[in-house]
Amino acid sequence: MGRYLGIAFKPTGMIYYFSSAPFVLHVRDWVLVKTEEGIGLGQIVLVKDELPPEIDPEGVKSIYRPATPEDLQIAEENRARAAEAQTICQQAVARLGLDMKLVDVDISFDRSKILFYFTSPGRVDFRELVKELVRTFRCRIELRQIGVRHETQMLGALGNCGMVCCCRRFLRRFEPVTIKMAKDQNLFLNPAKISGACGRLLCCLAYETENYADFQKRLPKIGRRYRTTMGLVKTLRANMFRDTVTVLTDDGDELDFSLEQWNAMVLPDERPLGSGGVSGEGSDEAVTESIRPHGSLAPVQEKGADSLSQRAPQPEPSRRGGRNGRNHEKPLKKTKRATS
């Protein structure tokens, strides 16, 4: 079975897989490979007998040859030339007054192309800049705009946890991160706490989003009252790591139950009640309390029961000219115009 080499062209770059045949190579060896951009110099970071499942073996190419000391010398000269090119480009950007920030410069191994990475809040007309760079370096010039997350990946930074940012250490592709992930994890929506060095939401918010979503589906609504085999209780808080829920009994005791125990003790025909106590099943007071605007969840409708709008009669609009009367009259007028 042939061996596959995981090669990285940059310390923080993606890992590309190539076949080692017919050479015998080891980790940390330097090799030359053929890419779409031409000949590239990379270092072996992984040696595997099998490819990852997402990679098609038919698309894996063989390496060109192991690198020689002369190749490593050329790579060192390219790094010095890239630093010089970055300084020249920054001076040209300042002279032309372009609203862009140069992040990194990459020179191909054969020096046929120089790639400039930059960030900008909007579109930039860099045609004059390209002309100056072409006259200076006499090769193909390419400017590529990147986002702030890729900038942090290239430059590196420390995260809120005190460790090097995940994008710098091991992340290769950025997954979408939303504010809903922070809400599902009951985090304080403080931008300073849930944002990374790049100013965007933390990438680690997406690591356990599936676990939190599954826990929220199995969890009863917090702050609601439930009828159980031990009487009326109110849910106070939950703990995802212990898979438990804390409830408050009528006696004022706080008890912890696992979700399995909770599902066994809740009555089958139970529906959430408001915080104002328990009323009879057909009481209008109980229905009104459960559908107040500040409630987090509408009560579960029992089988065979009519909708809440039918069970709870709406109050008639006041005929007085006070504030309450105007509040009830306005929706009636709008409905009349819409139906005419």
N, C-alpha and C positions, 0 to 999 in steps of 0.2 A: 504494500500500500504506500503510495507516494505521500510525502510530507508537504504540508502547506505552511507558508510563512506569512505572518502578519507583519506588514511593513508600514512604518510611519515616516512621512516626509518631514514632519515637524514634531517637536516634543508634545504639542497640544493638538496635533492634527488627527484626522480620522485614520483608522487602521484599514489598510487594503490588503487583500489576500492574493498571494501568488504561489505558483508551484515551485518547489526547490529543485526539481529535476533539471539537469543531471548532477547538480552540485550538492555537496554535503556542507550545510551551514548551521550556525548556532545563533542563539540570541545575542544581540548587540553587534553582530556583524553588519557591515555596510555593503549594500548591493546597488547595482544600476538596473533600472527597469524601464520598459517602454510604456509611456502613458499617452493620453490624447494630447497633452501639452508638449510631448517630446520625451527625451531622455531625462529621467529623474533619479536623484540619489536619495536613498532611504535607508533606514536602520531597521533591523529585524527586532521586533519586540515580542513576538509570539511564535511558537513552533507547535503545530498541531497535526495530528494524524487524520482528523476529520474537519470538514468545514462547518461553520455555523449553519443551522437549517435554513436561514433566509437567503443564503448565497447559492447561486446556481453553479455547479461544478463546471458546466460547459463554458462559462464566461471567465474562468480563471486562467490567466496567462502565466507563462514561465518567466523567471527573471532573465535579464539580459546577460549579466555576468557579475561576479563579485567585484567590489570596488578595490582599486589599487591605491597605494600611497599618493600617486599623482592625482587621482580623482579626489581624494580628500583634500589635497592642497588646492585644487580648483574650487572646491566647495568653500574652503576658508577664504579664498580671494573673493568669491561671490558674496559672502557675508559682509566683508569690508566694503565692497562696492555698493551693496544694498544700503549700508549706513550712510555712505556718501550721497547716494541717490535720494535718500530721505531728507537729508539736510538741504540739498539743492531744490527739491520739490517744495519744501516748507518755505524757503525764501521766495520762490516763484509765486506761491499761493498768497503770501503777504503782499508782494508787489502788485499782483493783479486784483487784490481785494476780494478774493473769493471766500464765501461763507462755507468753509469746509475744514475738517480736522483730519490730518493725515495720521493714520494709525500704524500701518506696517507696510513694508516693501519686500517683495519677493522677486528674485532673479532666477530665471531658469538655468539649468545646469550648463547648457551650451551658450548661455548669454544672448540668446536670440530674442528674448522678451523680458520686459520688466513690468511687474504687476504692482500697482499702488492701491492700497485699501484705505478708504476714508469714510468718515461719517459726516452727515449734514442734516439739518432740520428739514430741508426741502430739496428741490431739484437744483442742480448746479450746471451752469454753462462753462465747461472746462475745455472748450476747443482751443483757446489761445494757450492754455497751460500745456495741452498735449503737443502743440506745435513747438513750444520751447523745449520740452523734454526730448522730443525727437531730434531736434537740432543739437542737443547736448550729448545724448547717449548713442545716437545713430543706430537705433534698433526699434523693434516693435514696442509700443507703449500701450498699456491698458490700465484704465482707472475703474475701480469697482467699489460701489457704495455698499456699505454694510450697516447692520443695526447695532444698537448699543449692547445687545447681548453678545454678539460676535466680537465686539470691541473688548469687552471684559474677558472673553475667552482667550483672545490673543495676548492681552496685557497681563491678565491675572489680578486677583484681589483676594482679600480676606472676607469671608461671609460673617453673618451675625453670630454664627456658632463658634467663631474664632479659628476656623479651619480654612484652607484654600478653597475657593469657590469650586462647586461641582463641575461647572463648565470647563474650568481649567484642568481639573484632574482626570475626569473620566467621561463626562457627557460629550457626545458627538453630534447628536441631533436635539434640537429644542422642541419640546412638546408644548402645546398651548396650555397656559395657566390662566384660570379665571378667578374672579373674586368669590364665586360660589364655592370653590374649594376651601377657601378660608372660612366661609360661613359654616360649611358642613363640619369643620373641625373645631367650631366654637372659639375661634381666635378673635382677639380684639382687632377691629379693622383700623389699626393705626398704621399709616403708610411707613413709618420708620421701623415698625416691627415686622411687617410682612413683605417688605421690598428688599431687594438685593443691592449689591454695589452698583449695578447697572441702572437702578431706578425702576426696574420692572418687578413684577411679583416674583417671589422666590420660586425657583425651579423645584425645590423640595416639597412644595405644596401638592404637587401632582404624584408624589411617590406612593402615598397611602390613600389616595382619593377613592379607590374602589372599596377599601376596607371601611372607610367612613360612610360611604354611600350604602353599603350593605347593613351597617349598624343602624343607620337612620331609618331604614325600611322596617327593621324589626323592633324599633324602639317606640314605646308609647309617647304621646305628646306630653311634654314637660309643662307643669303648671296646671294640669287638668285634674278633675276628680273622677274616680272610677269606683264602681261597686265591685267588691271582691268577696271571696269566701270569708275574709276576716273583717268585713265591714267596709265602710266608706274610707278611701285613702286618696291622698293627693300626691302626684309625682313631683319630686323636687329637682332631681338632677340625675345624670347618668354617667357611667364610666365605661368607655369603650374598651379600655385595656383589660378590665376585669369582667366585661360583659354583664354589668349589673345596673340596676336602677334603684334609686333611693326614694322612699315614699314617706309621707307623714300621715300618721293615723289620727283618729279623732281624740285619742288620749294625749296627743302631743309627742309621741315617740317617733323617732326616725329609724327606719328599718331598711336594710339592703337586701335585695332579692336578685338572683340571676334572672335573665330574660326567660329562661326555661321555666323557672318557678313562677315568674310573673304571668306567663301565658296560661299556666295551670290554675292559678288562683283567680283570674279575672272571670267574671260571670259571662256566659256565652252571649246573652242579650244585652251586654253592657254597651253604653254609649257615653262619650265624654260629657261631663256636666260642668257648669260654670263654677266659679269660686265662691258663689254666694250661697252654697248649701244645696240641699236636696229637696225637691218638691215631688208631688205625685206625678205619675206617668202622663196623665192627661192635663196637667196644670199648665196654664199659659205662662205662669211665672218662670217655670223651668225652661221652657222653650225660648222665651225672651232673653233669659240670662245666657243661654248657650249660643245665641246668634248675635251677641253684641259685637260691634266693630272691632273692639280690641282683642277678641278671641283669636287664637292662633289656628283653630281648626273648627269647621262646622261639625255638629254632632252627626254621628252615623245614624242613618235612617233605618228603622226597624222594618222587617218584612211585613208587607201588607198595609203599612201606614201611608197616609197621604203625605204630600210634600209639606215642608215647614211653612211655606207661604199660605197653605190652605189651613193648617192646624192653628197657626198663630194669626188671628185677624188683625189687619192693619188698622191703626187708629185713624178715625175720621178727621179730616182737616178742621181746624178751629175756625169758627165763624167770626171770631173777634179780630180786630185790626192790629193786634199786638204782633210781637216778633214771631211767636209760635204759629200764628195764623199765616203769616207770609211764607214761612218756611214750607208749610204744607200746600199752599196754594200754587207756588211756582212749578213744582213738578206736574200738577194737574193741567196747568195751562200749556206747558210744553208738550204733554201727551196729546192734548186736544188738537194742537196745530199739526202735529206729526201725522195724525190719523185722518185729518180732513183733506 
